[in-house]
Amino acid sequence: MRRFLIASSFLLLLSGCLNSYPLGMSEEEWMRLNPDQQFQARRQQAEIDEQKRMEREARAEAERLRQTMEEQAYQDRIDYKYRHARYGDVIQCVLEKAVIDFKPGWRDGEPVGFTLVRGEGKLIDIHSSARDRKTASLWVGLDDNGMTLSLCRKEPTGYSRNNKSCTDIVATTHQYRRGLHYSFDHNDMRGNLYCTLSYTR
């Protein structure tokens, strides 16, 4: 398989731009070579290109594996928090009367419920109530203190925080226990949110 890829790369080099020379050679250096030397130089360049391609694929696979492991470790932590949650660690919310820019077009969104434990953040889907049934994503997160609930159109970064692209709702455990009603109107989303404490998902 590798020989086939090298051969393919070699053929591409042969059929490539005539002004492109292998091994970083200048035109003058290239013209000094006889046909056999030019053939060997292009072959060597094809092997180098194939090796670089394999290294890129290996790095990409390593990065995918790292991300998968990080996501799994995060999910394990969240699952552990839910299993050992005490009253006050988990909130359940319902988002109603949402109006969102579904990009393109503002539409009413169907009600959606979600649950969060302290330190959890995730994407939820909001479906348009119109016939087109478009779907928009909303990132929701609860900080480690269980006091700040964030609603963002995408997972927040330091940059997006600085640009105030999220709606942050700050409330005490007592307020969540009584049931928190909150209306928000921010950038490309608005709606009514109701949250209360829960023991489980």
N, C-alpha and C positions, 0 to 999 in steps of 0.2 A: 504493500500500500504506500509506504514511504517512497519507494523507488518511483512509483507512478506519479506521486505528487511532485517529486523532484523533476521528473521528466516533463511534466506539465508546465512547471515553472520555467524550465529550460526552454521549452518551445515558445512560451509567452515572451521570454527575453529575446529570443531570436526574431520573433515577429513584431517586437516592440518598436518604439521610436528609434530611428537611426542615430539621432543625436544624443542618445543615452548610452553611456558606456559603463561596463561592469567594474566592480571593485574600486569605484571612485576615480577611475582613470579620466584624464583629460583627453581631448581629441588627439592631441599630438602623441601622447603615450600610446593610445589605442592604435594609431596608424603605424606605429613602429613594429607592431606585432604581426607575425605571419598568420595566415588563416588558421593553422592548427593551434597556435597560441591564443588566438581570439576565441576559438571554440572552447578551449580549456578554461579561459577566463570566464566566459559566459556560464559554463557548467559549474565552476566554483561559485559564481554569484548566485546561481539557482540553489545550490546546496546551502549557502548562507541564508538566503531568503526563506527557504523551507525551515531551517533551524529557528529563525526568528519567529516564523509563524507558529511553530510548535511551542515556543516559549511563551508567546502571547496567549495561546490557548490554555497553557498550563497556569499562567497567572490569572486568567479569567475564571478558570475552574476553581482555583484556590480561593478567589474572592467570593465566588458563589457559595462555596462551602463555608467560608467564614460567616457570610451573611446568614446562611441557613442555621448555623450553630448559634449565632447571636439571637436570632428570632426564636429558636427553640428554647434557649436559656431564659429569654424574657418571658415566653409563654409559661414556662415551668414556674417562674417566680410568681406570675399572676395567678396561676392555678393554686399554688401554695397559699397565697394570700386569701383567696376565696375559701379554701378549705378551712383555714384557721381564722376567718373573719369574726370579729366581735361586733356587737351592735354599735354603729357609728362609723364602721369601716367601709360600708357599701351603700351606694345610693342608686335608686331607680328613678329614671326620668322619662317624661313623655313630652315630645315636641309636637305642638299643634299649631295650626294656622300659619304654617311656614310659607313664605314667599321667597323663592330663590332664583337667582340667575342660573339657568340650566345651560348656559353658554352654547348656543345663543338663546336668548329669550327668557323673560321672567315668567314663572309659572307657580301656581299653588302646589304645595307638596302635601302628600298624604301624611297623616299622623304617624309617628314612629316612636317606639320606646327603646330604651337602652339602659344597661346597668354598668356601673363602674365601681371598682374597688380602689382604694387609695394607691396612687402611683401608676394607675392604668391609663393608657391612651390608645385609641383605636379609631378606625374609619367605620362610619355607618352609612348606609344607602338611604336616600330619600327619593321616593318615586313621585313623579308628577301625577297630579290628578287629572290631567288633560288626556285626550285620546292617544296622543303620541307616546305616552308611558315612558317618557325620558327618565333617566336616573342621574342624580347628583350625589356626590360624596361629601360628607361632612366629618371632620376629625373632632372627636370629643375626648377630653382628658380630665382627670381629677388628680390634683397634686398630692404629694405624700402626706400633707397635713390634713387632707380631706376637707379643705375649706374653699379652694379655688377650682371652679369648674370652667373649662375653656371650650369654646366652640370655634372651629376654624374651617375654612374651606379646604385646607390641606394641612398635613402635619407641620406644626410650627418649627421654625428655625430661629436663630438669633436675629437674622435679617427680617423675617416676617414679624417677629415680635416688635422690633424697632419701628416697623411701619404700621403697627397697630392693626394687623389684618385679622386678629382674633377678638372674640368677645369673651371677656373674663367675668365670671360671676362669683363674687366672694360672699360666703355665708358661714355662719357658725353651725355647729352640730345641733344646737337647740333650734335654729331656724329650719334646718333640714328635717328635724324630727316633727316639727309642726306642719311641714309641707311648704316648700318654697315655690312661689309663683313669680315668674320673671318674664317681662316682655323686652325683646331686644330688637334693635334696628341698626344694622352695622354693614357698611359696604354693600356686598351682593347677597345679603340674607337678612331676613327678619322673621319674627315669629314669637310664640308664647311657649314658655318652658315651665313644666311643673316637676319638682324633684322631692323625693322623700327618702328617709332611711330604710334600709332593708337588711336582712341577715344574709341573704344568699343572692345568687344570680336570678 
